[in-house]
Amino acid sequence: MRRAYNYFFGGPSAPEPTTPPDTASPATAPPDTPTSEAAIETTAETPTAAPAPPETREDEPLPIQLEKLKARLAKCQEELAEANKVVASQNEEFELLERQSEAVRIDFEEKQAALHQEKKTLEDHMVSVVVQQVKEARESEGSVVRSACERDFATKLVSISFERSCNKWGGRALVNAITQTYMSLI
């Protein structure tokens, strides 16, 4: 009982059995023993947990074995609680990431729908502009052709009227000269 008390609360420890010094070379060292400086640094940097309670032995009294088992149980429960905390925080993190991902996906879909709508509106506007330009071009071309035809008709009408009036008076050469002058003015 005294050894268990001293183990948990400090105090003089039980004498260690003496063993001969280890003369094994690094090449014959057990595989879990770090042999390089990097391995030693890595082990030094990792946080160390509380020392594990010693294993129970058959020859120990029952109360000491019970204390050791209770200590192991408490340590396992602490590790389980810590693991549960880590899992819970990771679950929260994953849920947050999923919510953010869903929000980004919804935002993307909304922007894509707005872009498609804007594209359709732009295409409709472009079609209406082209149709309007074609109508204006046709009207302009029709008015140009009409004015050219009317001018041509008026010229011929004047020419014919002038020829008739000149024929009454008999001056064919005069009619041709006046017609050419009139045509050059137009």
PERA-V884407 format. One record per residue. N is the residue number from 0. RES is the residue in one letter. BURIAL is # if it has 24 or more other C-alpha atoms within 12 Angstrom, else .. D_LAST is the distance of its C-alpha to the last C-alpha in whole Angstrom. Layout:
n=N res=RES burial=BURIAL d_last=D_LAST
n=N res=RES burial=BURIAL d_last=D_LAST
This chain:
n=0 res=M burial=. d_last=134
n=1 res=R burial=. d_last=134
n=2 res=R burial=. d_last=132
n=3 res=A burial=# d_last=129
n=4 res=Y burial=. d_last=129
n=5 res=N burial=. d_last=129
n=6 res=Y burial=. d_last=126
n=7 res=F burial=. d_last=124
n=8 res=F burial=. d_last=125
n=9 res=G burial=. d_last=126
n=10 res=G burial=. d_last=129
n=11 res=P burial=. d_last=131
n=12 res=S burial=. d_last=130
n=13 res=A burial=. d_last=133
n=14 res=P burial=. d_last=134
n=15 res=E burial=. d_last=131
n=16 res=P burial=. d_last=133
n=17 res=T burial=. d_last=133
n=18 res=T burial=. d_last=131
n=19 res=P burial=. d_last=132
n=20 res=P burial=. d_last=129
n=21 res=D burial=. d_last=126
n=22 res=T burial=. d_last=126
n=23 res=A burial=. d_last=123
n=24 res=S burial=. d_last=120
n=25 res=P burial=. d_last=116
n=26 res=A burial=. d_last=116
n=27 res=T burial=. d_last=119
n=28 res=A burial=. d_last=118
n=29 res=P burial=. d_last=117
n=30 res=P burial=. d_last=113
n=31 res=D burial=. d_last=113
n=32 res=T burial=. d_last=114
n=33 res=P burial=. d_last=111
n=34 res=T burial=. d_last=111
n=35 res=S burial=. d_last=108
n=36 res=E burial=. d_last=107
n=37 res=A burial=. d_last=104
n=38 res=A burial=. d_last=106
n=39 res=I burial=. d_last=108
n=40 res=E burial=. d_last=106
n=41 res=T burial=. d_last=104
n=42 res=T burial=. d_last=107
n=43 res=A burial=. d_last=108
n=44 res=E burial=. d_last=104
n=45 res=T burial=. d_last=105
n=46 res=P burial=. d_last=106
n=47 res=T burial=. d_last=110
n=48 res=A burial=. d_last=111
n=49 res=A burial=. d_last=114
n=50 res=P burial=. d_last=117
n=51 res=A burial=. d_last=117
n=52 res=P burial=. d_last=121
n=53 res=P burial=. d_last=123
n=54 res=E burial=. d_last=124
n=55 res=T burial=. d_last=127
n=56 res=R burial=. d_last=130
n=57 res=E burial=. d_last=133
n=58 res=D burial=. d_last=135
n=59 res=E burial=. d_last=134
n=60 res=P burial=. d_last=135
n=61 res=L burial=. d_last=133
n=62 res=P burial=. d_last=132
n=63 res=I burial=# d_last=131
n=64 res=Q burial=. d_last=129
n=65 res=L burial=. d_last=128
n=66 res=E burial=# d_last=127
n=67 res=K burial=# d_last=125
n=68 res=L burial=. d_last=123
n=69 res=K burial=. d_last=122
n=70 res=A burial=# d_last=121
n=71 res=R burial=. d_last=119
n=72 res=L burial=. d_last=118
n=73 res=A burial=. d_last=116
n=74 res=K burial=. d_last=114
n=75 res=C burial=. d_last=113
n=76 res=Q burial=. d_last=112
n=77 res=E burial=. d_last=110
n=78 res=E burial=. d_last=108
n=79 res=L burial=. d_last=107
n=80 res=A burial=. d_last=106
n=81 res=E burial=. d_last=104
n=82 res=A burial=. d_last=103
n=83 res=N burial=. d_last=102
n=84 res=K burial=. d_last=100
n=85 res=V burial=. d_last=98
n=86 res=V burial=. d_last=97
n=87 res=A burial=. d_last=96
n=88 res=S burial=. d_last=94
n=89 res=Q burial=. d_last=92
n=90 res=N burial=. d_last=92
n=91 res=E burial=. d_last=90
n=92 res=E burial=. d_last=88
n=93 res=F burial=. d_last=87
n=94 res=E burial=. d_last=86
n=95 res=L burial=. d_last=84
n=96 res=L burial=. d_last=82
n=97 res=E burial=. d_last=81
n=98 res=R burial=. d_last=80
n=99 res=Q burial=. d_last=78
n=100 res=S burial=. d_last=77
n=101 res=E burial=. d_last=76
n=102 res=A burial=. d_last=74
n=103 res=V burial=. d_last=72
n=104 res=R burial=. d_last=71
n=105 res=I burial=. d_last=70
n=106 res=D burial=. d_last=68
n=107 res=F burial=. d_last=66
n=108 res=E burial=. d_last=66
n=109 res=E burial=. d_last=64
n=110 res=K burial=. d_last=62
n=111 res=Q burial=. d_last=61
n=112 res=A burial=. d_last=60
n=113 res=A burial=. d_last=58
n=114 res=L burial=. d_last=56
n=115 res=H burial=. d_last=56
n=116 res=Q burial=. d_last=55
n=117 res=E burial=. d_last=52
n=118 res=K burial=. d_last=51
n=119 res=K burial=. d_last=50
n=120 res=T burial=. d_last=49
n=121 res=L burial=. d_last=46
n=122 res=E burial=. d_last=46
n=123 res=D burial=. d_last=45
n=124 res=H burial=. d_last=43
n=125 res=M burial=. d_last=41
n=126 res=V burial=. d_last=40
n=127 res=S burial=. d_last=39
n=128 res=V burial=. d_last=36
n=129 res=V burial=. d_last=35
n=130 res=V burial=. d_last=35
n=131 res=Q burial=. d_last=33
n=132 res=Q burial=. d_last=31
n=133 res=V burial=. d_last=30
n=134 res=K burial=. d_last=29
n=135 res=E burial=. d_last=27
n=136 res=A burial=. d_last=25
n=137 res=R burial=. d_last=25
n=138 res=E burial=. d_last=24
n=139 res=S burial=. d_last=21
n=140 res=E burial=. d_last=20
n=141 res=G burial=. d_last=20
n=142 res=S burial=. d_last=18
n=143 res=V burial=. d_last=15
n=144 res=V burial=. d_last=16
n=145 res=R burial=. d_last=16
n=146 res=S burial=. d_last=13
n=147 res=A burial=. d_last=11
n=148 res=C burial=. d_last=13
n=149 res=E burial=. d_last=13
n=150 res=R burial=. d_last=9
n=151 res=D burial=. d_last=10
n=152 res=F burial=. d_last=12
n=153 res=A burial=. d_last=11
n=154 res=T burial=# d_last=9
n=155 res=K burial=. d_last=12
n=156 res=L burial=. d_last=14
n=157 res=V burial=. d_last=12
n=158 res=S burial=# d_last=12
n=159 res=I burial=. d_last=16
n=160 res=S burial=. d_last=17
n=161 res=F burial=# d_last=16
n=162 res=E burial=# d_last=18
n=163 res=R burial=. d_last=21
n=164 res=S burial=. d_last=21
n=165 res=C burial=. d_last=21
n=166 res=N burial=. d_last=23
n=167 res=K burial=. d_last=25
n=168 res=W burial=. d_last=25
n=169 res=G burial=. d_last=26
n=170 res=G burial=. d_last=23
n=171 res=R burial=. d_last=21
n=172 res=A burial=. d_last=20
n=173 res=L burial=. d_last=19
n=174 res=V burial=# d_last=17
n=175 res=N burial=. d_last=16
n=176 res=A burial=. d_last=15
n=177 res=I burial=. d_last=13
n=178 res=T burial=# d_last=11
n=179 res=Q burial=. d_last=10
n=180 res=T burial=. d_last=9
n=181 res=Y burial=. d_last=7
n=182 res=M burial=. d_last=5
n=183 res=S burial=. d_last=5
n=184 res=L burial=. d_last=4
n=185 res=I burial=. d_last=0
